[in-house]
Amino acid sequence: MKPKKLFYLIGFICFLCLTTSCQDSTDEIVKETPDDVKTITITMVAKSSSNPVFLSARVGAEAAARDLSNKNKKIDIKIDWRTPEIESAEEQAEQILNAVNDGSDAIIVSCSDDSILTGAINKAVDEGVPVMTFDSDAPDSKRFAYYGPDDVEIGERVMTELAALIDEVGKVAVLGGNQKAPNLKKRVQGIRDAAGKYPRIEIVGEFYHAENATDAVATMMKVHEAHPDLAGWVMVGGWPFFSDSLLNQLEPGQLKIVAVDALPVQLPYIEQGIANVFLGQPTFRLGEVSVRTVIDKIYFQKDVEEVNEMQLIRVWKDNLGGWSRQLRAWGYDGIPRKYLTM
């Protein structure tokens, strides 16, 4: 073989060896998991796994866990979802204690009844597991932080919105959800406080129910039978609109309704004029912010604010399209295209 051809042949063989070696190294890098990766398990105990608000919060928590894990290669964050199917403060307390026994690194909880959950939270903290609350607080517990809205202010806002819609005169009813929930009790108090500014408005009652669409709608229908001259509703949650049941039971404009929450399933009620105003909670962020706050506290050893206030967004016909696009950006599916193109 001529020296020149031999030289090219040796070079080609060396090139193949080099590229194969590089590929092998690359494969090792891709597949290799550092030995010092720390798995962090955050237990999430919301009020009810049948409530779309908390399903959205779970999506936000899991998204934050993935993002933080991808950006910080030495941690792998897992969300351990331990939420009752049907709301139960007793089951929440049991799940908190179970999570401690199972080695959870931190717990985030939305409290159905702070009088029951304060003891479980304190026991978890005493066992060395930090606890953060979201959506519904237990302010007298040893939790290190809370993320959620100012509930008294929410109540004041829904009452003020409704007062404007009924020209500050008429009979109104309050839909209150779980009577023991600390966040909802504060919202109802805010409604009472604001109602005092409107002497021609009469609150016919505060009506409580299990936090699901079926019980909420049934409660509304009973109130309508008892008060056929009702002018409107102030609702501290959006439960009646978590199904399409009311679309066939209320006529557009029949009543004036202002409620909290503005999830995709609720939007037809705004479009059709059955509900007038929703105060939309960025429910995705309930989980997202909580997880990021926990990691800042327990991994990065940062000082975090004890109370982190979430701002609500007013949703009505004129901004239905913009709100729908925001929901899609947060990862919601099933939003009708007609809303997205408004």
C-alpha positions in Angstrom: 0.0 0.0 0.0 1.3 3.4 -0.9 2.3 5.6 2.1 -0.3 8.3 1.3 -3.2 5.8 1.3 -1.9 4.2 4.4 -1.8 7.6 6.1 -5.4 8.3 5.1 -6.5 4.8 6.3 -4.8 5.2 9.7 -6.4 8.7 10.0 -9.8 7.4 9.2 -9.5 4.6 11.8 -8.3 7.0 14.4 -11.3 9.3 13.6 -13.8 6.4 14.0 -12.2 5.4 17.3 -12.3 9.0 18.5 -16.0 9.6 17.5 -17.0 6.2 19.0 -15.2 7.1 22.2 -16.9 10.5 22.3 -20.3 9.0 21.7 -19.7 6.5 24.5 -18.7 9.3 26.9 -21.7 11.3 25.8 -24.0 8.4 26.5 -22.5 8.0 29.9 -23.0 11.7 30.7 -26.7 11.5 29.5 -27.4 8.4 31.5 -25.4 9.2 34.5 -27.2 10.4 37.6 -24.9 12.2 40.1 -24.4 10.2 43.3 -25.2 13.2 45.5 -28.7 13.9 44.1 -31.1 14.5 47.0 -34.8 13.4 46.6 -37.1 15.9 48.3 -40.7 14.7 48.9 -43.3 17.4 49.5 -46.6 16.1 50.7 -49.6 18.1 49.4 -52.8 17.9 51.4 -55.6 20.0 49.8 -59.2 20.1 50.9 -60.8 17.8 48.3 -59.5 16.0 45.2 -62.9 16.5 43.6 -62.6 20.3 43.7 -61.1 21.8 40.4 -59.4 24.5 42.4 -57.1 22.0 44.1 -56.6 19.9 41.0 -55.3 23.1 39.4 -53.1 23.7 42.5 -51.7 20.2 42.1 -50.8 20.9 38.5 -48.9 24.0 39.6 -47.1 22.2 42.3 -46.0 19.4 40.0 -44.9 22.0 37.3 -42.8 23.8 39.9 -41.2 20.5 41.1 -40.2 19.6 37.5 -38.8 23.1 36.8 -36.8 23.3 40.0 -35.5 19.7 39.5 -34.4 20.5 36.0 -32.6 23.7 37.0 -30.9 22.3 40.1 -29.4 18.9 39.1 -28.6 17.9 42.7 -32.3 17.8 43.8 -35.2 15.7 42.6 -38.5 17.0 43.9 -41.5 14.7 44.2 -45.1 15.8 45.0 -46.9 13.3 47.2 -50.6 14.0 46.8 -52.6 12.9 49.9 -55.8 14.8 49.5 -59.2 13.4 50.7 -61.7 12.6 47.9 -64.4 14.2 50.0 -63.5 17.1 52.3 -62.6 16.0 55.8 -60.4 17.8 58.2 -60.0 14.6 60.3 -58.6 12.8 57.2 -56.3 15.7 56.4 -54.9 15.5 59.9 -54.4 11.8 59.6 -52.6 12.2 56.2 -50.3 14.8 57.7 -49.2 12.5 60.5 -48.9 9.6 58.0 -46.6 11.7 55.8 -44.4 12.4 58.8 -44.1 8.7 59.6 -43.4 8.0 55.9 -40.4 10.4 55.9 -41.8 13.3 54.0 -39.4 16.3 53.8 -42.1 19.0 54.0 -45.9 19.4 53.9 -48.2 21.9 52.3 -51.8 21.9 53.4 -55.1 23.8 52.8 -57.0 23.7 56.0 -60.6 22.6 56.1 -60.8 23.3 59.8 -57.9 25.0 61.5 -59.1 23.9 65.0 -58.5 20.3 64.0 -55.5 20.8 61.8 -53.4 23.0 64.1 -52.6 20.1 66.4 -51.5 17.9 63.5 -49.4 20.7 62.0 -47.7 21.4 65.3 -46.9 17.7 65.8 -45.4 17.5 62.3 -43.2 20.5 63.0 -42.2 19.1 66.4 -41.1 16.0 64.6 -38.9 18.0 62.3 -41.1 18.3 59.2 -41.7 21.9 58.1 -45.3 22.8 57.2 -46.7 25.5 54.9 -50.3 26.4 54.4 -51.9 27.5 51.2 -55.4 28.8 50.3 -56.8 28.3 53.8 -54.5 29.0 56.8 -54.0 27.8 60.4 -52.5 31.1 61.7 -52.1 29.8 65.3 -50.1 26.8 64.3 -46.4 26.4 63.8 -46.5 26.5 60.0 -43.7 28.6 58.7 -45.6 30.4 55.9 -49.0 30.9 54.2 -49.8 31.7 50.6 -53.3 32.8 49.6 -55.6 35.8 49.2 -56.8 38.2 51.8 -60.1 36.5 52.5 -61.8 39.4 54.3 -61.0 41.6 51.4 -62.5 39.0 49.0 -65.7 39.1 50.9 -65.8 42.8 50.8 -65.1 42.8 47.0 -67.9 40.3 46.1 -70.4 42.3 48.2 -69.3 45.6 46.6 -69.5 44.1 43.1 -73.1 42.8 43.7 -74.3 46.0 45.3 -73.4 47.9 42.1 -75.2 45.3 39.9 -78.5 45.6 41.9 -78.3 49.4 42.3 -77.7 49.0 46.1 -81.2 47.7 46.8 -82.8 44.3 47.2 -82.6 40.9 48.9 -79.4 38.9 48.5 -78.2 35.5 49.7 -74.7 34.4 50.7 -73.4 31.0 49.5 -70.7 30.0 52.1 -69.4 26.5 51.4 -67.9 24.7 54.4 -68.9 26.6 57.5 -65.8 25.5 59.4 -63.2 26.5 56.8 -61.2 29.4 58.2 -60.7 31.1 54.8 -64.4 30.9 54.0 -65.4 32.2 57.4 -63.3 35.3 56.8 -64.9 35.8 53.4 -68.4 35.7 54.9 -67.2 38.2 57.5 -66.0 40.5 54.8 -69.4 40.3 53.1 -71.1 41.3 56.4 -68.7 44.2 56.9 -69.3 45.5 53.4 -73.1 45.0 53.5 -73.3 47.5 56.4 -72.6 50.2 53.8 -75.8 49.5 51.9 -78.9 50.0 54.1 -81.3 49.1 51.4 -79.7 45.7 50.8 -81.1 42.8 52.9 -79.1 39.6 53.4 -81.7 36.9 53.7 -79.2 34.4 55.1 -75.9 32.6 54.9 -76.2 29.2 53.4 -73.6 26.5 53.8 -73.0 23.1 52.1 -70.5 20.5 51.1 -68.0 22.0 48.7 -69.2 20.3 45.4 -71.5 21.3 42.6 -74.4 19.0 43.5 -74.8 20.2 47.1 -74.2 23.9 46.1 -76.9 23.8 43.4 -79.4 22.0 45.7 -78.8 24.7 48.4 -79.4 27.4 45.8 -82.7 25.9 44.7 -84.0 25.6 48.2 -83.2 29.3 48.8 -84.9 30.3 45.6 -88.1 28.5 46.7 -88.0 30.3 50.0 -87.2 33.7 48.5 -88.7 34.1 45.1 -88.0 37.8 45.2 -84.3 37.3 45.6 -82.2 39.9 43.7 -78.8 38.2 43.7 -76.2 36.0 45.2 -72.8 36.7 46.7 -70.7 33.5 46.7 -67.4 33.0 48.5 -66.6 30.1 46.2 -67.6 29.0 42.7 -69.0 25.5 43.5 -72.4 25.8 41.7 -70.5 26.4 38.5 -68.3 23.3 38.7 -70.8 21.4 36.5 -73.2 22.5 33.8 -76.3 21.8 35.9 -77.3 25.5 36.5 -77.1 26.2 32.8 -80.5 24.6 32.5 -82.0 25.9 35.7 -81.3 29.6 35.6 -82.2 32.1 32.9 -79.7 34.7 31.9 -80.3 37.9 33.8 -82.7 36.2 36.2 -80.4 37.0 39.1 -77.2 39.0 39.6 -74.4 36.7 40.7 -70.9 37.5 41.9 -68.6 34.6 42.9 -65.0 33.6 43.6 -63.0 31.4 41.1 -63.0 31.5 37.3 -61.9 28.0 36.2 -62.5 26.7 32.6 -65.6 24.8 33.6 -67.2 28.0 34.9 -66.7 30.2 31.9 -69.9 29.3 30.1 -71.8 31.0 33.0 -70.1 34.3 32.2 -70.6 33.9 28.5 -74.3 33.2 28.8 -74.9 35.9 31.3 -76.0 33.7 34.2 -73.2 34.9 36.3 -72.0 38.5 36.1 -68.6 38.6 37.7 -66.1 36.1 38.9 -63.1 37.0 41.0 -60.6 34.6 39.5 -57.9 33.1 41.7 -54.7 32.1 40.0 -55.2 28.6 41.4 -52.2 27.2 39.5 -50.0 29.4 41.6 -51.4 28.1 44.8 -49.3 25.0 44.2 -46.5 26.6 42.2 -45.7 29.3 44.8 -46.0 26.9 47.7 -43.5 24.5 46.3 -41.0 27.2 45.4 -41.4 28.7 48.9 -40.8 25.3 50.5 -37.6 24.7 48.5 -36.3 28.1 49.3 -36.8 27.4 53.0 -35.6 23.8 53.3 -33.0 23.5 50.6 -31.6 26.9 49.8 -32.0 28.0 53.4 -33.5 31.3 52.5 -35.6 33.6 54.7 -39.2 33.5 53.4 -42.1 35.8 54.1 -44.6 34.4 56.6 -47.6 35.6 54.7 -47.6 35.8 50.9 -50.7 37.4 49.5 -52.3 36.2 46.3 -54.1 38.8 44.1 -57.4 38.0 42.4 -58.4 39.0 38.9 -61.9 40.3 38.0 -63.4 38.2 35.2 -66.5 39.3 33.2 -67.7 39.2 29.6 -65.3 41.9 28.4 -62.1 40.1 29.4 -63.3 36.5 29.0 -60.9 35.9 26.1 -57.8 37.3 27.9 -58.6 35.3 31.0 -59.1 32.1 28.9 -55.7 32.6 27.2 -54.1 33.0 30.7 -55.7 29.8 31.8 -54.3 28.0 28.8 -50.9 29.4 29.5 -51.1 27.8 33.0 -51.7 24.5 31.4 -55.5 24.1 31.4 -57.0 21.9 28.7 -60.5 21.9 27.3 -61.0 25.6 26.9 -63.3 26.2 24.0 -61.6 27.8 21.0 -64.3 30.5 20.8 -63.1 31.9 24.2 -59.5 31.8 23.2 -60.2 33.8 20.0 -62.3 36.5 21.7 
